[in-house]
Amino acid sequence: MRIDEIIATSGGEPVFSFEFFPPKTDEGERNLRETLEDLRAFDPDFVSVTYGAGGSTRNRTVELTHWIKRDLGIEAMAHLSCVGSTREDLQEILAGMERAGIENVLALRGDPPRGETEWRPHPGGLSYSTELASLIGENYPFSVGAACFPEVHPQAPNLASDLHFLKQKVDAGASFLITQLFFDNELYFRFVEEARAIGIDVPIIPGVMPITDVGQIKTITGMCGATIPDRLMAALDWRSTDPEAVLQLGVAYATLQCAELLARGAPGIHFYTLNRSPATRAILSALRLLQPWVRREVVRTA
């Protein structure tokens, strides 16, 4: 089922989704499949599968997305980026996704290949995610998603410029958006308000990453440009020698963060799982018991 249809027919219930990356080894793939089996019991609305830098996991992305949809019975979305591919390559990949029964694609420009610091389009390829969204929307029956950045894309000069480009992605065919991870909910609500003000009217799903390791989250935020509030960072540093204490704080913080997002009108939560299930299982279990969306006073609609 198309993700835009899943959101539209949710009846006010939040949409919960998980993101995974294709492992590069057979052992890693076995572990991921076990994780997916565990999370299937939590009845996610959809799962997304990332696309390695330079298309390094291209085949595994399509295979894993197809397996999740066919064998697990969970709706799945494949990521696709412009990196390392000509226009013809992208059309071939999209045709293969269509043959595999995949209905949802997240259109991304992609990051520079490992070892490179500047983005350069592939000769004969596409330069922007807007072009990829147009290619998909004009030629294939997929529901197209796109990424957005509550703290502004690292290469955008300011929020206004970033939102202008995001509007182009929506106009090109993106029917829902998923945010980069963030830890301050006011960033999300400000971003949604500004997006609505310029006519972006598609659902904007917040992306949340539970913190389970201090060093790891510092690396991830350093790469993507997300910030960690000072008080949260201080609390994490104070517990940095106790991995279990870090995990407990990370799960508690993410649970509170998600509860507020849903209470204030977010259409769902997209969990960045890092291919692990315990933290996500705990958070989602608590949210479904609490049901903050039932009592919400929607001041801003995401």
Backbone as CSV, one residue per row, in Angstrom:
resi,resn,N_x,N_y,N_z,CA_x,CA_y,CA_z,C_x,C_y,C_z
1,MET,0.843,-1.195,0.000,0.000,0.000,0.000,0.880,1.247,0.000
2,ARG,0.464,2.263,-0.690,1.209,3.511,-0.742,1.216,4.195,0.633
3,ILE,2.380,4.754,1.001,2.489,5.375,2.319,1.607,6.607,2.417
4,ASP,1.463,7.371,1.350,0.570,8.527,1.422,-0.866,8.093,1.695
5,GLU,-1.256,6.920,1.190,-2.591,6.390,1.467,-2.688,5.869,2.898
6,ILE,-1.620,5.265,3.407,-1.608,4.789,4.792,-1.847,5.965,5.741
7,ILE,-1.154,7.073,5.504,-1.310,8.254,6.354,-2.713,8.834,6.211
8,ALA,-3.191,8.918,4.975,-4.494,9.548,4.723,-5.639,8.754,5.335
9,THR,-5.477,7.440,5.460,-6.565,6.593,5.959,-6.339,6.148,7.407
10,SER,-5.422,6.815,8.117,-5.094,6.394,9.485,-6.171,6.758,10.496
11,GLY,-7.108,7.623,10.100,-8.194,7.987,11.000,-7.751,8.734,12.235
12,GLY,-6.670,9.491,12.124,-6.174,10.235,13.274,-5.196,9.473,14.144
13,GLU,-5.056,8.173,13.910,-4.074,7.384,14.645,-2.675,7.689,14.098
14,PRO,-1.664,7.749,14.939,-0.311,8.037,14.440,0.237,6.877,13.621
15,VAL,1.084,7.206,12.684,1.751,6.225,11.843,3.150,5.986,12.411
16,PHE,3.469,4.724,12.703,4.777,4.376,13.253,5.576,3.603,12.209
17,SER,6.839,3.977,12.055,7.675,3.320,11.056,9.098,3.178,11.576
18,PHE,9.827,2.227,10.999,11.201,1.937,11.401,12.122,2.060,10.187
19,GLU,13.346,2.503,10.429,14.325,2.578,9.344,15.499,1.659,9.628
20,PHE,15.927,0.945,8.588,17.046,0.021,8.686,18.003,0.257,7.530
21,PHE,19.246,-0.216,7.691,20.193,-0.175,6.585,20.590,-1.602,6.222
22,PRO,20.822,-1.876,4.952,21.203,-3.234,4.551,22.605,-3.573,5.034
23,PRO,22.773,-4.660,5.763,24.114,-5.062,6.204,24.972,-5.455,5.007
24,LYS,26.274,-5.380,5.212,27.192,-5.728,4.124,27.697,-7.161,4.218
25,THR,27.316,-7.871,5.296,27.750,-9.256,5.460,26.531,-10.157,5.645
26,ASP,26.733,-11.439,5.391,25.643,-12.397,5.567,25.235,-12.496,7.035
27,GLU,26.232,-12.432,7.941,25.913,-12.494,9.369,25.081,-11.283,9.783
28,GLY,25.474,-10.113,9.298,24.719,-8.911,9.606,23.305,-8.985,9.083
29,GLU,23.143,-9.589,7.920,21.806,-9.728,7.355,20.962,-10.680,8.180
30,ARG,21.554,-11.759,8.676,20.816,-12.689,9.543,20.359,-11.968,10.811
31,ASN,21.264,-11.176,11.404,20.903,-10.438,12.616,19.779,-9.442,12.349
32,LEU,19.843,-8.770,11.216,18.802,-7.805,10.886,17.467,-8.503,10.681
33,ARG,17.482,-9.632,10.032,16.224,-10.349,9.810,15.605,-10.776,11.136
34,GLU,16.446,-11.134,12.111,15.923,-11.467,13.442,15.307,-10.230,14.095
35,THR,15.973,-9.077,13.939,15.437,-7.835,14.484,14.090,-7.507,13.860
36,LEU,13.999,-7.668,12.551,12.741,-7.391,11.853,11.634,-8.333,12.300
37,GLU,11.984,-9.582,12.518,10.995,-10.535,13.009,10.477,-10.090,14.374
38,ASP,11.399,-9.600,15.242,10.991,-9.115,16.566,10.031,-7.940,16.447
39,LEU,10.355,-6.996,15.557,9.560,-5.777,15.449,8.246,-5.989,14.698
40,ARG,8.145,-7.087,13.962,6.897,-7.351,13.240,5.725,-7.444,14.212
41,ALA,5.982,-7.947,15.425,4.923,-8.085,16.423,4.360,-6.732,16.855
42,PHE,5.109,-5.652,16.592,4.661,-4.322,16.978,3.861,-3.641,15.870
43,ASP,3.619,-4.360,14.796,2.718,-3.932,13.728,3.032,-2.524,13.213
44,PRO,4.260,-2.306,12.728,4.579,-0.984,12.178,3.766,-0.712,10.912
45,ASP,3.519,0.549,10.628,2.783,0.908,9.422,3.643,0.739,8.175
46,PHE,4.931,0.999,8.316,5.856,0.713,7.215,7.281,0.683,7.748
47,VAL,8.161,0.140,6.932,9.588,0.069,7.228,10.325,0.662,6.033
48,SER,11.398,1.401,6.294,12.196,1.912,5.186,13.591,1.304,5.220
49,VAL,14.192,1.170,4.035,15.502,0.545,3.897,16.419,1.519,3.170
50,THR,17.547,1.853,3.791,18.428,2.879,3.248,19.238,2.363,2.065
51,TYR,19.958,3.298,1.466,20.699,3.059,0.227,22.137,3.479,0.463
52,GLY,23.081,2.551,0.349,24.462,2.840,0.687,25.088,3.910,-0.185
53,ALA,26.130,4.563,0.347,26.830,5.604,-0.400,27.334,5.051,-1.730
54,GLY,27.089,5.804,-2.784,27.516,5.365,-4.105,26.775,4.153,-4.606
55,GLY,25.620,3.858,-3.996,24.860,2.693,-4.430,25.470,1.388,-3.977
56,SER,26.301,1.444,-2.915,27.059,0.269,-2.495,26.182,-0.869,-1.998
57,THR,24.963,-0.575,-1.566,24.071,-1.647,-1.113,22.816,-1.716,-1.983
58,ARG,22.931,-1.254,-3.221,21.751,-1.136,-4.083,20.960,-2.431,-4.174
59,ASN,21.635,-3.524,-4.501,20.915,-4.793,-4.664,20.309,-5.263,-3.344
60,ARG,21.065,-5.111,-2.252,20.544,-5.529,-0.951,19.355,-4.670,-0.533
61,THR,19.374,-3.379,-0.901,18.244,-2.510,-0.570,16.970,-3.038,-1.197
62,VAL,17.015,-3.331,-2.485,15.821,-3.814,-3.185,15.411,-5.187,-2.669
63,GLU,16.393,-6.079,-2.474,16.076,-7.433,-1.995,15.451,-7.394,-0.606
64,LEU,16.029,-6.590,0.291,15.525,-6.525,1.661,14.135,-5.888,1.697
65,THR,13.943,-4.827,0.919,12.626,-4.182,0.866,11.578,-5.155,0.354
66,HIS,11.915,-5.901,-0.673,10.996,-6.886,-1.246,10.680,-7.981,-0.234
67,TRP,11.711,-8.458,0.500,11.499,-9.519,1.495,10.592,-9.041,2.620
68,ILE,10.815,-7.812,3.096,9.984,-7.276,4.179,8.522,-7.227,3.756
69,LYS,8.283,-6.783,2.557,6.907,-6.649,2.071,6.276,-8.015,1.785
70,ARG,7.028,-8.878,1.110,6.473,-10.167,0.684,6.386,-11.177,1.820
71,ASP,7.484,-11.352,2.565,7.533,-12.433,3.548,7.050,-12.012,4.940
72,LEU,7.313,-10.762,5.321,6.868,-10.316,6.633,5.489,-9.675,6.584
73,GLY,5.046,-9.303,5.413,3.729,-8.676,5.298,3.685,-7.263,5.838
74,ILE,4.840,-6.576,5.870,4.923,-5.192,6.330,5.159,-4.303,5.115
75,GLU,4.433,-3.205,5.020,4.680,-2.287,3.915,6.095,-1.756,4.021
76,ALA,6.771,-1.594,2.887,8.184,-1.223,2.907,8.476,-0.149,1.869
77,MET,9.472,0.656,2.180,9.903,1.734,1.288,11.401,1.617,1.045
78,ALA,11.800,1.697,-0.206,13.210,1.670,-0.563,13.724,3.087,-0.753
79,HIS,14.893,3.367,-0.174,15.549,4.638,-0.443,16.253,4.550,-1.799
80,LEU,16.362,5.686,-2.465,17.098,5.747,-3.735,17.792,7.102,-3.803
81,SER,19.086,7.098,-4.121,19.826,8.357,-4.240,20.405,8.489,-5.641
82,CYS,20.834,9.718,-5.946,21.408,10.014,-7.257,22.876,9.631,-7.362
83,VAL,23.499,9.301,-6.233,24.947,9.103,-6.201,25.367,7.905,-7.047
84,GLY,26.357,8.127,-7.901,26.973,7.024,-8.631,26.126,6.398,-9.712
85,SER,25.071,7.073,-10.156,24.158,6.476,-11.140,23.838,7.457,-12.254
86,THR,23.788,6.956,-13.474,23.276,7.745,-14.582,21.752,7.746,-14.527
87,ARG,21.143,8.567,-15.336,19.686,8.581,-15.425,19.160,7.211,-15.839
88,GLU,19.878,6.577,-16.762,19.460,5.247,-17.221,19.593,4.213,-16.104
89,ASP,20.661,4.326,-15.309,20.822,3.421,-14.164,19.626,3.548,-13.218
90,LEU,19.246,4.795,-12.919,18.135,5.037,-12.003,16.833,4.474,-12.560
91,GLN,16.629,4.625,-13.841,15.419,4.078,-14.456,15.408,2.557,-14.380
92,GLU,16.567,1.954,-14.541,16.658,0.491,-14.442,16.354,0.029,-13.018
93,ILE,16.894,0.747,-12.025,16.632,0.405,-10.631,15.144,0.542,-10.318
94,LEU,14.547,1.634,-10.750,13.127,1.879,-10.483,12.256,0.830,-11.154
95,ALA,12.617,0.433,-12.361,11.858,-0.612,-13.044,11.953,-1.927,-12.276
96,GLY,13.143,-2.220,-11.722,13.299,-3.430,-10.920,12.486,-3.374,-9.646
97,MET,12.417,-2.189,-9.013,11.583,-2.037,-7.831,10.114,-2.275,-8.168
98,GLU,9.686,-1.735,-9.289,8.288,-1.919,-9.690,7.987,-3.392,-9.934
99,ARG,8.906,-4.095,-10.593,8.703,-5.528,-10.832,8.655,-6.303,-9.523
100,ALA,9.389,-5.844,-8.513,9.423,-6.522,-7.216,8.198,-6.221,-6.361
101,GLY,7.305,-5.363,-6.843,6.091,-5.056,-6.096,6.253,-3.963,-5.066
102,ILE,7.388,-3.267,-5.087,7.609,-2.150,-4.173,6.757,-0.967,-4.622
103,GLU,6.111,-0.285,-3.662,5.206,0.810,-4.004,5.663,2.168,-3.491
104,ASN,6.739,2.192,-2.695,7.152,3.434,-2.050,8.656,3.642,-2.188
105,VAL,9.035,4.874,-2.537,10.449,5.213,-2.721,10.730,6.545,-2.038
106,LEU,11.836,6.606,-1.283,12.306,7.863,-0.698,13.368,8.425,-1.633
107,ALA,13.093,9.571,-2.252,13.981,10.162,-3.251,14.994,11.080,-2.580
108,LEU,16.274,10.776,-2.742,17.346,11.510,-2.075,18.422,11.907,-3.074
109,ARG,19.057,13.030,-2.822,20.252,13.345,-3.613,21.368,12.397,-3.220
110,GLY,21.558,12.207,-1.914,22.610,11.344,-1.410,23.832,12.121,-0.986
111,ASP,24.675,11.489,-0.186,25.907,12.099,0.298,27.066,11.752,-0.630
112,PRO,28.141,12.541,-0.595,29.322,12.198,-1.398,29.850,10.817,-1.020
113,PRO,30.412,10.089,-1.964,30.986,8.774,-1.649,32.054,8.896,-0.570
114,ARG,32.303,7.795,0.122,33.292,7.784,1.204,34.631,8.314,0.700
115,GLY,35.235,9.191,1.484,36.520,9.761,1.107,36.423,11.071,0.358
116,GLU,35.211,11.454,-0.053,35.014,12.712,-0.762,34.212,13.670,0.110
117,THR,34.504,14.944,0.001,33.835,15.932,0.841,32.841,16.787,0.079
118,GLU,32.943,16.821,-1.242,32.053,17.645,-2.045,31.159,16.780,-2.919
119,TRP,29.918,17.247,-3.080,28.961,16.540,-3.927,29.242,16.855,-5.391
120,ARG,29.354,15.817,-6.191,29.488,15.978,-7.635,28.523,15.011,-8.308
121,PRO,27.663,15.496,-9.187,26.741,14.584,-9.873,27.503,13.628,-10.786
122,HIS,26.969,12.444,-10.910,27.560,11.455,-11.819,27.368,11.923,-13.258
123,PRO,28.372,11.731,-14.128,28.177,12.108,-15.533,26.949,11.396,-16.115
124,GLY,26.037,12.171,-16.659,24.815,11.581,-17.193,23.773,11.302,-16.136
125,GLY,24.042,11.727,-14.893,23.102,11.480,-13.799,22.302,12.711,-13.436
126,LEU,21.748,12.702,-12.246,20.929,13.800,-11.747,21.680,14.552,-10.658
127,SER,21.375,15.837,-10.525,22.096,16.674,-9.567,21.338,16.896,-8.271
128,TYR,20.006,16.781,-8.317,19.197,17.158,-7.165,18.100,16.133,-6.907
129,SER,17.674,16.082,-5.641,16.564,15.182,-5.294,15.274,15.613,-5.965
130,THR,15.136,16.910,-6.287,13.944,17.359,-7.008,13.858,16.682,-8.372
131,GLU,15.008,16.522,-9.026,15.023,15.865,-10.334,14.652,14.399,-10.210
132,LEU,15.130,13.761,-9.141,14.792,12.353,-8.933,13.310,12.204,-8.626
133,ALA,12.763,13.083,-7.789,11.326,13.028,-7.495,10.504,13.204,-8.760
134,SER,10.930,14.106,-9.646,10.219,14.313,-10.913,10.311,13.082,-11.798
135,LEU,11.497,12.492,-11.879,11.688,11.290,-12.698,10.759,10.175,-12.237
136,ILE,10.671,9.996,-10.916,9.824,8.937,-10.372,8.355,9.258,-10.611
137,GLY,7.957,10.482,-10.246,6.552,10.842,-10.331,6.004,10.833,-11.742
138,GLU,6.839,11.149,-12.709,6.381,11.238,-14.100,6.359,9.889,-14.816
139,ASN,7.077,8.902,-14.266,7.239,7.656,-15.022,6.864,6.380,-14.269
140,TYR,6.648,6.473,-12.945,6.418,5.266,-12.167,5.272,5.482,-11.182
141,PRO,4.621,4.381,-10.755,3.427,4.519,-9.908,3.717,4.576,-8.410
142,PHE,4.954,4.937,-8.021,5.325,4.908,-6.616,4.757,6.096,-5.850
143,SER,4.565,5.885,-4.549,4.391,6.998,-3.625,5.786,7.501,-3.296
144,VAL,6.028,8.792,-3.495,7.370,9.358,-3.358,7.471,10.130,-2.048
145,GLY,8.466,9.780,-1.243,8.772,10.519,-0.034,10.049,11.312,-0.219
146,ALA,10.287,12.273,0.679,11.502,13.079,0.618,11.958,13.413,2.032
147,ALA,13.217,13.791,2.148,13.797,14.152,3.444,13.685,15.654,3.671
148,CYS,13.634,16.039,4.954,13.648,17.458,5.307,14.436,17.636,6.601
149,PHE,14.785,18.886,6.920,15.794,19.138,7.934,15.347,20.243,8.892
150,PRO,14.832,19.889,10.069,14.395,20.904,11.034,15.491,21.881,11.437
151,GLU,16.758,21.443,11.364,17.867,22.333,11.712,18.580,22.861,10.464
152,VAL,17.925,22.783,9.320,18.400,23.275,8.033,19.459,22.322,7.456
153,HIS,19.317,22.024,6.170,20.291,21.177,5.490,21.681,21.786,5.632
154,PRO,22.705,20.964,5.907,24.057,21.502,6.134,24.573,22.388,5.004
155,GLN,24.083,22.185,3.781,24.577,22.967,2.653,23.642,24.114,2.266
156,ALA,22.558,24.293,3.012,21.648,25.401,2.731,22.104,26.639,3.495
157,PRO,22.011,27.829,2.898,22.477,29.043,3.594,21.597,29.460,4.761
158,ASN,20.301,29.115,4.706,19.384,29.503,5.771,18.095,28.699,5.641
159,LEU,17.199,28.856,6.611,15.949,28.098,6.624,15.064,28.461,5.439
160,ALA,14.985,29.739,5.089,14.131,30.155,3.984,14.550,29.488,2.682
161,SER,15.849,29.446,2.429,16.353,28.803,1.214,16.076,27.303,1.228
162,ASP,16.282,26.685,2.388,16.045,25.252,2.520,14.570,24.918,2.280
163,LEU,13.672,25.721,2.825,12.240,25.491,2.639,11.822,25.726,1.196
164,HIS,12.428,26.693,0.535,12.125,26.929,-0.883,12.470,25.696,-1.707
165,PHE,13.620,25.094,-1.427,14.009,23.880,-2.139,13.083,22.724,-1.786
166,LEU,12.681,22.648,-0.520,11.757,21.590,-0.103,10.422,21.725,-0.834
167,LYS,9.957,22.946,-1.007,8.709,23.169,-1.754,8.841,22.650,-3.183
168,GLN,10.013,22.794,-3.770,10.240,22.261,-5.114,10.124,20.739,-5.121
169,LYS,10.625,20.094,-4.052,10.514,18.630,-3.974,9.057,18.196,-3.895
170,VAL,8.271,18.912,-3.115,6.847,18.592,-2.998,6.143,18.841,-4.327
171,ASP,6.437,19.957,-4.966,5.834,20.265,-6.258,6.234,19.240,-7.318
172,ALA,7.424,18.630,-7.142,7.896,17.623,-8.092,7.238,16.267,-7.883
173,GLY,6.514,16.097,-6.754,5.799,14.836,-6.569,5.930,14.176,-5.219
174,ALA,6.743,14.729,-4.308,6.841,14.128,-2.977,5.525,14.317,-2.229
175,SER,4.954,13.218,-1.745,3.633,13.291,-1.103,3.702,13.153,0.417
176,PHE,4.890,12.960,0.969,5.098,12.981,2.415,6.573,13.244,2.661
177,LEU,6.890,13.735,3.859,8.252,14.085,4.219,8.634,13.410,5.531
178,ILE,9.910,13.058,5.659,10.448,12.498,6.897,11.632,13.357,7.296
179,THR,11.658,13.789,8.565,12.718,14.694,8.989,14.002,13.961,9.344
180,GLN,15.085,14.715,9.275,16.350,14.294,9.873,16.135,14.185,11.380
181,LEU,16.958,13.410,12.069,16.822,13.286,13.519,17.038,14.637,14.192
182,PHE,16.397,14.832,15.327,16.549,16.044,16.132,16.212,15.685,17.575
183,PHE,16.600,16.548,18.517,16.373,16.259,19.936,15.639,17.380,20.667
184,ASP,15.351,18.454,19.963,14.593,19.569,20.532,13.304,19.702,19.729
185,ASN,12.179,19.367,20.331,10.918,19.355,19.597,10.514,20.717,19.052
186,GLU,10.952,21.785,19.700,10.593,23.108,19.191,11.165,23.351,17.807
187,LEU,12.290,22.718,17.499,12.842,22.817,16.154,11.868,22.243,15.130
188,TYR,11.277,21.103,15.464,10.310,20.472,14.561,9.071,21.343,14.388
189,PHE,8.499,21.810,15.480,7.257,22.576,15.369,7.473,23.910,14.660
190,ARG,8.632,24.532,14.875,8.948,25.764,14.139,9.068,25.463,12.649
191,PHE,9.736,24.358,12.343,9.935,23.972,10.943,8.597,23.715,10.258
192,VAL,7.715,22.985,10.926,6.400,22.702,10.350,5.627,23.998,10.116
193,GLU,5.660,24.879,11.077,4.945,26.155,10.942,5.456,26.951,9.742
194,GLU,6.770,27.015,9.589,7.351,27.743,8.465,7.037,27.058,7.138
195,ALA,7.048,25.723,7.135,6.726,24.984,5.910,5.284,25.225,5.485
196,ARG,4.376,25.201,6.441,2.968,25.448,6.110,2.769,26.873,5.573
197,ALA,3.556,27.803,6.096,3.405,29.204,5.700,3.754,29.431,4.238
198,ILE,4.592,28.571,3.644,4.925,28.754,2.231,4.198,27.748,1.336
199,GLY,3.209,27.057,1.891,2.364,26.203,1.065,2.742,24.743,1.000
200,ILE,3.653,24.292,1.856,3.968,22.857,1.918,2.907,22.197,2.788
201,ASP,2.045,21.388,2.173,0.885,20.879,2.901,0.881,19.364,3.071
202,VAL,1.976,18.688,2.714,2.024,17.231,2.853,2.399,16.866,4.287
203,PRO,2.094,15.633,4.721,2.481,15.219,6.084,3.987,15.300,6.296
204,ILE,4.377,15.766,7.480,5.795,15.862,7.851,6.009,14.977,9.076
205,ILE,6.593,13.814,8.874,6.780,12.832,9.938,8.107,13.089,10.632
206,PRO,8.105,13.284,11.957,9.375,13.501,12.655,10.189,12.218,12.761
207,GLY,11.489,12.348,12.514,12.400,11.222,12.665,13.088,11.277,14.012
208,VAL,13.035,10.186,14.767,13.581,10.148,16.130,14.589,9.009,16.241
209,MET,15.737,9.308,16.812,16.754,8.280,17.057,16.974,8.132,18.560
210,PRO,16.597,7.010,19.150,16.888,6.780,20.574,18.400,6.725,20.801
211,ILE,18.881,7.427,21.796,20.317,7.424,22.096,20.643,6.182,22.913
212,THR,21.557,5.374,22.413,21.962,4.164,23.124,23.462,4.123,23.403
213,ASP,24.224,5.048,22.814,25.674,5.059,22.975,26.151,6.500,22.793
214,VAL,26.904,7.020,23.761,27.305,8.434,23.723,28.239,8.716,22.556
215,GLY,29.275,7.909,22.401,30.214,8.137,21.313,29.553,8.042,19.953
216,GLN,28.672,7.080,19.821,27.986,6.876,18.552,27.115,8.072,18.186
217,ILE,26.329,8.593,19.135,25.432,9.696,18.812,26.220,10.970,18.518
218,LYS,27.377,11.156,19.168,28.216,12.311,18.840,28.733,12.213,17.407
219,THR,29.097,11.026,16.994,29.569,10.833,15.618,28.452,11.106,14.622
220,ILE,27.278,10.553,14.897,26.154,10.698,13.972,25.732,12.150,13.843
221,THR,25.584,12.845,14.962,25.162,14.242,14.898,26.247,15.112,14.256
222,GLY,27.505,14.753,14.464,28.580,15.497,13.817,28.539,15.371,12.312
223,MET,28.093,14.224,11.814,28.018,13.991,10.371,26.813,14.667,9.737
224,CYS,25.681,14.667,10.455,24.443,15.151,9.835,24.081,16.577,10.228
225,GLY,24.801,17.157,11.197,24.531,18.532,11.571,23.456,18.725,12.611
226,ALA,22.922,17.636,13.171,21.927,17.762,14.239,22.626,18.156,15.541
227,THR,21.889,18.818,16.425,22.456,19.254,17.696,21.782,18.527,18.858
228,ILE,22.524,18.393,19.940,22.005,17.791,21.169,21.893,18.891,22.210
229,PRO,20.724,19.104,22.822,20.596,20.153,23.842,21.644,19.996,24.935
230,ASP,22.118,21.120,25.448,23.208,21.095,26.425,22.885,20.243,27.650
231,ARG,21.666,20.368,28.163,21.317,19.617,29.370,21.311,18.115,29.107
232,LEU,20.833,17.720,27.935,20.842,16.299,27.589,22.271,15.815,27.408
233,MET,23.102,16.613,26.739,24.494,16.207,26.525,25.223,16.072,27.848
234,ALA,24.977,16.995,28.782,25.622,16.910,30.092,25.195,15.653,30.833
235,ALA,23.908,15.315,30.743,23.410,14.110,31.412,24.005,12.854,30.798
236,LEU,24.198,12.862,29.490,24.804,11.712,28.819,26.277,11.575,29.188
237,ASP,26.992,12.696,29.175,28.418,12.653,29.517,28.619,12.149,30.944
238,TRP,27.738,12.549,31.844,27.852,12.134,33.247,27.693,10.620,33.382
239,ARG,26.950,10.003,32.459,26.704,8.554,32.493,27.567,7.788,31.491
240,SER,28.491,8.452,30.851,29.193,7.864,29.703,29.979,6.601,30.030
241,THR,30.349,6.411,31.281,31.086,5.201,31.651,30.167,4.052,32.043
242,ASP,28.855,4.292,31.991,27.876,3.274,32.368,26.910,3.076,31.196
243,PRO,27.201,2.156,30.273,26.376,1.981,29.082,24.898,1.725,29.388
244,GLU,24.616,0.995,30.453,23.218,0.713,30.794,22.494,1.986,31.209
245,ALA,23.179,2.860,31.948,22.573,4.130,32.356,22.321,5.021,31.143
246,VAL,23.240,5.007,30.184,23.048,5.773,28.945,21.820,5.255,28.194
247,LEU,21.709,3.947,28.086,20.568,3.357,27.395,19.256,3.728,28.077
248,GLN,19.217,3.652,29.387,17.993,3.983,30.118,17.596,5.443,29.901
249,LEU,18.580,6.340,29.967,18.286,7.754,29.734,17.831,7.975,28.297
250,GLY,18.506,7.334,27.360,18.150,7.505,25.954,16.733,7.060,25.650
251,VAL,16.329,5.934,26.206,14.971,5.429,25.991,13.953,6.350,26.659
252,ALA,14.253,6.787,27.882,13.327,7.679,28.590,13.162,9.001,27.840
253,TYR,14.280,9.573,27.396,14.210,10.854,26.692,13.422,10.723,25.388
254,ALA,13.703,9.677,24.618,13.000,9.486,23.343,11.513,9.252,23.564
255,THR,11.161,8.546,24.626,9.745,8.311,24.919,9.031,9.627,25.207
256,LEU,9.650,10.474,26.040,9.058,11.772,26.339,8.999,12.650,25.086
257,GLN,10.055,12.600,24.287,10.087,13.393,23.062,8.955,12.991,22.118
258,CYS,8.790,11.688,21.917,7.737,11.203,21.026,6.347,11.518,21.573
259,ALA,6.174,11.382,22.889,4.873,11.664,23.492,4.464,13.112,23.242
260,GLU,5.409,14.039,23.402,5.078,15.443,23.155,4.786,15.687,21.678
261,LEU,5.582,15.124,20.805,5.344,15.290,19.369,3.942,14.842,18.987
262,LEU,3.549,13.673,19.470,2.238,13.128,19.122,1.108,13.911,19.785
263,ALA,1.322,14.359,21.020,0.299,15.135,21.721,0.043,16.464,21.031
264,ARG,1.066,16.992,20.351,0.936,18.296,19.704,0.683,18.195,18.203
265,GLY,0.329,17.010,17.734,-0.186,16.910,16.382,0.674,16.266,15.331
266,ALA,1.866,15.772,15.677,2.676,15.089,14.670,1.923,13.870,14.147
267,PRO,2.022,13.582,12.836,1.235,12.490,12.255,1.768,11.099,12.554
268,GLY,2.905,11.005,13.205,3.490,9.707,13.522,4.934,9.892,13.944
269,ILE,5.657,8.778,14.035,7.077,8.803,14.393,7.817,7.828,13.478
270,HIS,8.930,8.290,12.925,9.813,7.428,12.137,11.051,7.160,12.983
271,PHE,11.252,5.918,13.400,12.354,5.562,14.290,13.595,5.166,13.486
272,TYR,14.698,5.854,13.768,15.992,5.445,13.237,16.559,4.399,14.186
273,THR,16.505,3.141,13.793,16.769,2.030,14.715,18.227,1.609,14.796
274,LEU,19.050,1.977,13.793,20.426,1.468,13.709,20.448,-0.057,13.740
275,ASN,19.407,-0.643,13.166,19.286,-2.104,13.017,19.174,-2.849,14.346
276,ARG,18.687,-2.146,15.377,18.486,-2.797,16.677,17.046,-2.587,17.108
277,SER,16.537,-3.512,17.900,15.121,-3.439,18.252,14.800,-3.113,19.709
278,PRO,15.642,-3.414,20.724,15.189,-3.253,22.122,14.718,-1.848,22.473
279,ALA,15.484,-0.802,22.125,15.088,0.557,22.498,13.790,0.950,21.811
280,THR,13.681,0.650,20.534,12.468,1.005,19.790,11.257,0.254,20.333
281,ARG,11.442,-1.010,20.680,10.333,-1.789,21.248,9.846,-1.169,22.543
282,ALA,10.774,-0.764,23.398,10.391,-0.188,24.685,9.643,1.128,24.504
283,ILE,10.132,1.981,23.619,9.508,3.287,23.395,8.126,3.128,22.793
284,LEU,8.017,2.301,21.774,6.724,2.131,21.114,5.707,1.480,22.042
285,SER,6.157,0.554,22.875,5.246,-0.065,23.846,4.693,0.983,24.803
286,ALA,5.559,1.860,25.304,5.117,2.905,26.229,4.156,3.875,25.547
287,LEU,4.444,4.246,24.308,3.576,5.182,23.590,2.191,4.598,23.364
288,ARG,2.133,3.337,23.029,0.828,2.733,22.772,0.022,2.547,24.057
289,LEU,0.710,2.417,25.183,0.000,2.388,26.463,-0.487,3.788,26.850
290,LEU,0.360,4.783,26.646,0.038,6.155,27.039,-0.965,6.814,26.102
291,GLN,-0.827,6.554,24.798,-1.679,7.138,23.756,-1.797,8.661,23.886
292,PRO,-0.679,9.366,23.814,-0.727,10.823,23.976,-1.547,11.518,22.899
293,TRP,-1.704,10.892,21.746,-2.470,11.509,20.662,-3.966,11.588,20.973
294,VAL,-4.441,10.763,21.886,-5.866,10.791,22.230,-6.222,12.075,22.958
295,ARG,-5.290,12.584,23.755,-5.556,13.758,24.578,-4.983,15.042,23.987
296,ARG,-4.480,14.963,22.781,-3.764,16.114,22.245,-4.697,17.277,21.931
297,GLU,-4.126,18.446,22.085,-4.766,19.684,21.666,-3.953,20.182,20.477
298,VAL,-4.481,20.016,19.294,-3.692,20.272,18.105,-3.652,21.772,17.835
299,VAL,-2.516,22.370,18.201,-2.307,23.783,17.919,-1.711,23.939,16.521
300,ARG,-0.773,23.062,16.209,-0.183,23.037,14.872,-0.405,21.640,14.322
301,THR,-0.823,21.519,13.104,-1.029,20.213,12.486,0.135,19.910,11.584
302,ALA,0.787,18.764,11.837,1.936,18.399,11.011,1.496,17.615,9.798
